[in-house]
């Protein structure tokens, strides 16, 4: 009976590993396919059967990208915008979430319900009011137009509020109050250290979202010398024809920083989750 149970357990383990390997391969394939397209010529991309191996034109296609657009200038603007929005979102969203999770104040439930209701509103509806407001401030074409409108969002507050409710014990808040800590001291000394895994996820999510955003930078960045990476890459599309291998090389170059952010942030996220599991 014991041998049969061990055999069944071994089969389940093998099946689980096979499913995980299939999922990993499925997730990695789009990046590999992008590398294949970026390292071949455009005629090679459209051959049948399609090429599935990495070609020898990667450096040539990357050079064409650098010759056609200000890639590193656009990357710097995108990096500043992504970092600015991420820092502001982490601060404002976690601060609001801490208040909603651990404090009862008049109208808090109604206010949180109103916040959740904003999920129902398509973000495209806010484009015109936001543009008019920023135009009144004279911010169109500047980094402030990319950063300030994204300084806080309903999803981040909701996510961090749900995380804070389960992660921060009420006893810790009560002990901080006994020590005479005010709201901001409680937030800084009790809330933030506990919220690190949730903040790591929100930071990665926000950074990637801002980095890949196309529509809003296209509207507000009117100076052709101050384009974000996604808008600059769109300029690689020609009027009479498109060099798809060059476009894919640009896309490949644009995701390299994202992979670095995901590796660094994901490591902290997993380490904090593991530490929390050991403590519990």
C-alpha positions as CSV (number, residue, x, y, z in Angstrom):
1,X,0.0,0.0,0.0
2,X,2.8,2.3,0.9
3,X,4.7,1.5,-2.3
4,X,1.6,2.1,-4.4
5,X,1.0,5.4,-2.7
6,X,4.6,6.4,-3.4
7,X,4.2,5.4,-7.0
8,X,1.0,7.5,-7.3
9,X,2.8,10.5,-5.7
10,X,5.7,10.1,-8.1
11,X,3.3,10.2,-11.1
12,X,1.5,13.3,-9.8
13,X,4.9,15.0,-9.3
14,X,6.0,14.1,-12.9
15,X,2.7,15.4,-14.3
16,X,2.9,18.6,-12.3
17,X,6.5,19.2,-13.6
18,X,5.4,18.6,-17.2
19,X,2.5,21.0,-16.9
20,X,4.8,23.6,-15.3
21,X,7.4,23.1,-18.1
22,X,4.7,23.5,-20.7
23,X,3.4,26.7,-19.1
24,X,7.0,28.1,-18.9
25,X,7.6,27.2,-22.6
26,X,4.3,28.8,-23.6
27,X,5.2,32.0,-21.7
28,X,8.7,32.3,-23.1
29,X,7.8,31.5,-26.8
30,X,6.5,35.0,-27.7
31,X,9.9,36.5,-26.5
32,X,11.8,33.8,-28.5
33,X,9.6,34.5,-31.6
34,X,10.4,38.2,-31.2
35,X,14.1,37.4,-31.1
36,X,13.8,35.2,-34.2
37,X,12.0,38.0,-36.2
38,X,14.4,40.6,-34.9
39,X,17.4,38.6,-36.1
40,X,16.2,37.8,-39.6
41,X,15.3,40.0,-42.6
42,X,11.8,41.0,-43.4
43,X,11.6,38.7,-46.5
44,X,12.8,35.8,-44.2
45,X,10.0,36.5,-41.8
46,X,7.3,35.9,-44.4
47,X,8.8,32.7,-45.8
48,X,6.8,29.5,-45.5
49,X,7.4,27.3,-43.5
50,X,8.4,30.1,-41.1
51,X,11.9,30.2,-39.7
52,X,12.1,29.1,-36.1
53,X,15.9,29.7,-35.5
54,X,17.7,32.8,-34.6
55,X,19.2,34.6,-37.7
56,X,22.4,36.6,-38.1
57,X,20.9,40.1,-38.8
58,X,20.2,41.2,-35.2
59,X,23.0,43.7,-34.9
60,X,22.2,45.1,-38.4
61,X,18.5,45.6,-37.4
62,X,19.4,47.2,-34.1
63,X,21.7,49.6,-35.9
64,X,18.8,50.5,-38.2
65,X,16.7,51.3,-35.2
66,X,19.3,53.6,-33.7
67,X,19.7,55.3,-37.1
68,X,16.0,56.0,-37.5
69,X,14.9,57.2,-34.1
70,X,16.4,58.7,-31.0
71,X,16.1,55.4,-29.1
72,X,18.1,56.2,-26.0
73,X,16.6,59.7,-25.7
74,X,13.1,58.1,-25.8
75,X,14.2,55.4,-23.3
76,X,15.4,58.1,-20.9
77,X,12.1,59.9,-21.0
78,X,10.2,56.7,-20.6
79,X,12.4,55.6,-17.7
80,X,11.9,59.0,-15.9
81,X,8.1,58.8,-16.4
82,X,7.9,55.2,-15.3
83,X,10.0,55.8,-12.2
84,X,8.1,59.0,-11.3
85,X,4.7,57.4,-11.6
86,X,5.8,54.3,-9.7
87,X,7.2,56.2,-6.8
88,X,4.1,58.4,-6.5
89,X,1.7,55.4,-6.8
90,X,3.5,53.4,-4.2
91,X,3.4,56.3,-1.7
92,X,-0.2,57.7,-2.3
93,X,-1.8,54.3,-2.8
94,X,-0.2,52.7,0.2
95,X,-1.0,55.7,2.3
96,X,-4.7,55.7,1.3
97,X,-4.9,51.9,1.6
98,X,-3.5,52.1,5.1
99,X,-6.1,54.6,6.1
100,X,-9.0,52.6,4.6
101,X,-7.7,49.3,6.1
102,X,-7.0,50.3,9.6
103,X,-9.1,53.4,10.3
104,X,-12.8,54.0,10.6
105,X,-13.7,57.5,9.8
106,X,-17.1,59.1,8.9
107,X,-18.0,58.2,5.3
108,X,-15.0,55.8,4.9
109,X,-17.2,53.0,3.5
110,X,-19.0,55.3,1.1
111,X,-15.7,56.8,0.0
112,X,-14.2,53.4,-0.7
113,X,-17.3,52.3,-2.5
114,X,-17.1,55.4,-4.7
115,X,-13.5,54.6,-5.3
116,X,-14.4,51.1,-6.5
117,X,-17.1,52.5,-8.7
118,X,-14.4,54.3,-10.7
119,X,-13.4,50.8,-12.0
120,X,-16.5,50.9,-14.1
121,X,-15.5,54.0,-16.0
122,X,-13.4,53.4,-19.1
123,X,-10.1,55.2,-18.8
124,X,-10.5,56.6,-22.3
125,X,-13.4,58.8,-21.0
126,X,-10.9,60.7,-18.8
127,X,-8.5,61.5,-21.7
128,X,-10.3,64.7,-22.8
129,X,-10.8,66.2,-19.3
130,X,-7.3,65.4,-18.3
131,X,-5.9,66.9,-21.5
132,X,-7.9,70.1,-21.0
133,X,-6.8,70.4,-17.4
134,X,-3.2,69.9,-18.2
135,X,-3.4,72.4,-21.0
136,X,-4.8,75.0,-18.6
137,X,-1.7,74.3,-16.4
138,X,0.6,74.6,-19.4
139,X,2.0,71.1,-18.8
140,X,1.4,69.7,-22.3
141,X,4.6,68.4,-23.8
142,X,6.4,68.1,-20.4
143,X,7.2,65.2,-18.1
144,X,4.6,66.5,-15.6
145,X,1.9,65.6,-18.1
146,X,3.1,62.0,-18.1
147,X,3.7,61.6,-14.4
148,X,1.1,63.7,-12.4
149,X,-2.2,62.2,-13.9
150,X,-0.9,58.7,-12.9
151,X,0.1,59.5,-9.4
152,X,-2.6,57.4,-7.8
153,X,-5.1,54.9,-9.1
154,X,-8.1,52.9,-7.8
155,X,-6.6,49.5,-8.5
156,X,-3.5,50.2,-6.4
157,X,-5.5,51.5,-3.4
158,X,-7.9,48.5,-3.6
159,X,-5.0,46.0,-3.9
160,X,-3.0,47.5,-1.0
161,X,-6.1,47.9,1.2
162,X,-6.9,44.3,0.8
163,X,-3.3,43.3,1.5
164,X,-3.0,45.7,4.5
165,X,-6.2,44.3,6.1
166,X,-4.7,40.8,6.2
167,X,-1.1,41.6,6.8
168,X,-1.1,44.3,9.5
169,X,-2.4,43.0,12.9
170,X,-4.6,45.4,14.8
171,X,-2.5,44.7,17.9
172,X,0.5,46.4,16.2
173,X,-1.5,49.5,15.5
174,X,-2.8,49.6,19.0
175,X,0.7,49.2,20.4
176,X,1.9,52.1,18.2
177,X,-0.9,54.2,19.5
178,X,0.0,53.4,23.1
179,X,3.6,54.6,22.3
180,X,2.1,57.9,21.2
181,X,2.6,57.3,17.4
182,X,0.5,59.4,15.1
183,X,-1.0,58.4,11.8
184,X,2.1,59.0,9.7
185,X,4.4,57.4,12.2
186,X,2.2,54.3,12.3
187,X,2.2,54.3,8.5
188,X,6.0,54.6,8.3
189,X,7.1,52.3,11.1
190,X,4.3,49.7,11.2
191,X,2.6,49.8,7.9
192,X,5.3,50.1,5.3
193,X,7.6,47.3,6.5
194,X,4.7,44.8,6.5
195,X,3.4,46.0,3.1
196,X,6.7,45.4,1.3
197,X,5.6,42.3,-0.7
198,X,2.4,44.1,-1.8
199,X,4.3,47.2,-2.7
200,X,6.8,45.1,-4.7
201,X,4.0,43.7,-6.8
202,X,2.3,47.1,-7.3
203,X,5.6,48.7,-8.2
204,X,6.4,46.1,-10.9
205,X,2.8,46.3,-12.2
206,X,2.8,50.1,-12.4
207,X,6.3,50.4,-13.9
208,X,5.5,47.9,-16.7
209,X,2.1,49.6,-17.3
210,X,3.6,53.0,-17.7
211,X,6.5,51.8,-19.7
212,X,4.2,50.1,-22.3
213,X,1.6,52.9,-22.4
214,X,1.1,54.3,-25.9
215,X,-2.1,56.3,-26.1
216,X,-1.6,58.9,-23.3
217,X,2.0,59.8,-24.3
218,X,0.9,60.0,-27.9
219,X,-1.7,62.7,-26.9
220,X,0.3,64.8,-24.5
221,X,3.9,64.6,-25.8
222,X,3.7,67.1,-28.7
223,X,7.4,67.7,-29.0
224,X,8.9,65.2,-31.5
225,X,12.2,65.4,-29.6
226,X,10.5,64.3,-26.4
227,X,8.7,61.1,-27.3
228,X,8.4,58.0,-25.1
229,X,9.7,54.7,-26.3
230,X,6.5,53.2,-27.5
231,X,5.5,56.3,-29.5
232,X,9.1,56.5,-31.0
233,X,8.9,52.9,-32.1
234,X,5.7,53.6,-33.9
235,X,7.7,56.0,-36.2
236,X,9.6,52.9,-37.5
237,X,6.5,52.1,-39.6
238,X,7.0,53.5,-43.0
239,X,4.4,55.1,-45.2
240,X,5.0,52.8,-48.2
241,X,6.3,49.8,-46.4
242,X,7.5,48.6,-43.1
243,X,10.7,46.8,-42.2
244,X,9.2,44.4,-39.7
245,X,12.6,42.9,-38.7
246,X,13.7,46.5,-37.7
247,X,10.5,47.1,-35.8
248,X,10.9,43.8,-33.9
249,X,14.5,44.7,-33.1
250,X,13.2,47.9,-31.6
251,X,10.6,46.1,-29.6
252,X,13.2,43.6,-28.4
253,X,15.5,46.4,-27.3
254,X,12.6,48.1,-25.5
255,X,11.7,45.1,-23.3
256,X,15.3,44.5,-22.0
257,X,14.9,47.1,-19.1
258,X,11.5,45.5,-18.3
259,X,13.0,42.1,-17.8
260,X,15.6,43.6,-15.5
261,X,12.9,45.3,-13.4
262,X,10.9,42.1,-13.3
263,X,13.9,40.1,-12.2
264,X,15.0,42.5,-9.4
265,X,11.5,43.3,-8.2
266,X,10.3,39.8,-8.5
267,X,13.2,38.5,-6.4
268,X,12.2,40.9,-3.5
269,X,8.6,40.0,-3.9
270,X,9.2,36.3,-3.7
271,X,11.8,36.7,-0.8
272,X,9.3,38.7,1.3
273,X,6.5,36.2,0.6
274,X,8.8,33.3,1.6
275,X,9.9,35.2,4.8
276,X,6.2,35.9,5.7
277,X,5.4,32.2,5.2
278,X,8.2,31.1,7.5
279,X,7.1,33.5,10.2
280,X,3.5,32.4,10.0
